[in-house]
Amino acid sequence: MMKWMHLAGFLLGFAACNPSGPKSNESETTSMNPKTFSYLALGDSYTIGEGVPEEDRYPNQLVFRLNRETDAQWKEAEIIAKTGWTVDELDEGINQAAPTGEPYDLVTLLIGVNNQYRGRSVDEYRVDFEQMLRRAIRFAGNLPDHVVVLSIPDWAVTPFASKRGTDQNKVKQEIDAYNDTKKAICNKFGVKFIDITEDYREIGNLPEMLAPDDLHPSGKVYERWTEKLFEHVKNKY
């Protein structure tokens, strides 16, 4: 018994005198418990994925791909978005949701189509969007390079718009003006701007690219947006 007590005392004394012991354990603990990254997606119907299953939403597709194809581990996307929201309504929606994960490692923002749809001016949008982008940057720990903004898709190419007799050229010009404004503000703050509009104009009226309402995108469209986001995000974390 005394022999084992002496041996235990020796081992404890050795560990206390050996500074490499605790550091090694800390390193092992860190490697065994890697950081889990967080993602906040802000937007409207395009972000909530109106008319498609939850797994087809682009924020959820992005997290799935990041976890499958990179070494980083990501939490489930936190989505604050609702069909029909304008920028000011998103702002109020954020207040009500009161997200608590700040700072988020990634924040995406896709908002503005309903401002255009309701006939609001570009000047009004400029003010509202800049305020929203500032808020998104704060959610990302004041790191602009952790925020990604997506352009507004052109809904006028859809069968829904055609059935309503929508002036496609008018909507195109307005969407372009909104997106030019978004891009300029993103450049001002050093935020990544990803264009999804031009590709959507090519495919947005195809049956396989449509949700059942003939207005919103299908999961296949969101997959294309996910690819653009994935290529930007995959090597940053």
N, C-alpha and C positions, 0 to 999 in steps of 0.2 A: 504493500500500500504506500509506504513512504517513498519507494522507488518511483512510483507513478506520480506522486505529488511533486517530487523534485523535478521530474521530466516536464510536467505541466508548467511549473514555475519557470523553468528554463525557456520553454517555448514562448510563454507570455512576455518574458523579459526580452527575448530576441525580437519579437514583433514590435515591442515598444521602442526598441533602439534602432530598428530598421526602417528608415523613412520611405523606402521604396514600397513597403507593404501596403500602406493605405492608398498610395497613388495608384498602384496596380489595381486594387479593388475598385477604386473610383472609375478607372478606365473601363474595367470589365462591366461595371454597372451601367455606364453610359452606353457601351456598345450593345448591352442586352436590352436597354430601354431607349431606343432611338427616338428623336423628336417626332411628334405627330403634327403634321401641318394642318392649318385651318383655312377655310375658303368661304367667303361671303359673296353671294350672287344677288345683285340688285337689278330690278327691272320691271317688266310688264308681262303681257301674255307670252312673248317670245322667250322669256326666262322661266316662267312657270310651266311652259309647255302646254298651252291650251289645246285640248283634244288629243293628247298623246299620253301613253303610260308614263308613270314617274321615272322609270329607268331610261326613258328616251329623252328626257330633258337634258339640254346640253351641259348644265352644271354637274348632273349626276353621271353623264357619259364621261365627262372630263375626269372626275375623281376616279371612276372605274379604270380608265386607261392609265392614269398616273400610278395607281396602286399596282396595276398589272405589269406595266412596262418600264417602271423606274424603280430605283432603290428606296425612294422616299415613301413614307406612309402618310396618307391623307385621311382626315376625318370626313364624315358625311358632309356634303355641301349644305351650308345654311342659306336658304333661299328666302328673300323678302321680295315678293313680286305678286302682281295681281292683274288679271285681264282688264284692260281699259284704263289703267293708271297713266296719268300724265306725270311730269316731273314733280310738281308740287304735291300730287297725291302720293307718289312714292316717298317723298319727304315725310309726310304725315304717317304713312304706313310704317316707316322706320321708327318713328317716335312711338307708335303703338306696340311694335314688336319688341322694342328695347333690347337689341342684341347685346350680349354680354361677353362675346369672345374676343373683343379688341385687346391687342392688335391682331388682326387677321394676316396670315401669310400671303393671301391672295384675295383681291376684291375685283369682281367684274361688274361692269355697268353697261346695260343696254336699255335705253329709255328715250322716248321722244316721238314715237309714231302716233300716239294719241294726241299729242300737242298739234301735230300736223293735221291729223284727221278732224280735229275740232276747229281748225281754221285759225289757230293762234299764230301770232307773228314770230318771225325769226328773232327779232330783237328781244321779245319776251323770253323766248327759249334760250337765247344767249345768256341772259342773266340767271335764269333758273338752273340751266345746266352747269354753269360755272360754280354756283353754290353747291349743287349736288356733287360735282367732282371734288370740290374741296372736302366735302364730308366723306366721300369714298376714300380719299387720301388719308384722312384722319383715322378711318377704320383700319387702314393698313399701317398704322404706326407712323404716319407722316413720311412714308416711303413711296414716292410716286411710281417707282419702277416695280412696285408690287400691285399696281392697279392696271387693269386692261379695260379699254372701252371698245365696244363693238358698234359698228355703224348701223343705221336704221334700215331695215329691209323695205323694199318698194312693194307695198301690198297691192298696187294697181295692176300688177301683172297676173293676179289670181283670177280664177273663174268667178269668184264672189264679186270682184270689182267689175268684171265685164257684164255680169247680169244686172248690175245696178246702173250701167251706162256711165261709169266713171270716166272722167277725162284723164286718160293715162299720161298724156304729155304734161298736163298741169301738175299732177301728183309727182311725176318724175322730177320736174323742176323744183318743186317745194322740198321733196326728200333730199335732193342734191344740195339745196341751200342749207337745210338743217345739218346734213352731214359735213359740209364744208365748215360750218360753224363749230360743230363738235371737234373736228380734227384740229382746227386752229386753237381751240381752248386746250386740247390735249397737248399740243406742241408747246404751248405757253407753260404748262406745268410739268412737262417731261414725262407724260403718261403715254403708254403704248396705245395706238389706235389701229384696230384691225378692220379692214373693209370686208364686209360680207354682202354688200348691196349688189355689186355688179354680177357676181356669181348667181345670186338669187334671182336677178332679172332674167337670167338664162334658163333657170330651172323651175321657178316658182309657180308656173302654170301646169307642170306635168302631173298627171294623176298620182304617181307614186311619191311625189314630193309634197302632197297635200294631206292635211288632216281632214276628217269627215265634213267639216264646215266649209270646205273649198276656199278658205281664207288663210288659215294658219298653216305653218309648215308641219310636215311629218317628221318622224324620227330620223329619216334619211337626210333631211336638210340639217337637222341639229347635229348629225354625225359629221357633216362637212364643217360646220362651225367649230365643233369640238376639235377636229383635226388642226384647224388654224390656231386655236388656243393651245392645244397640246404642244405643237411645234415651238411655240413661244415660251411655254412654261417649263417644259420637261427638263431643261438643263439649268434652271435657275435655283433649284432647291436640292 
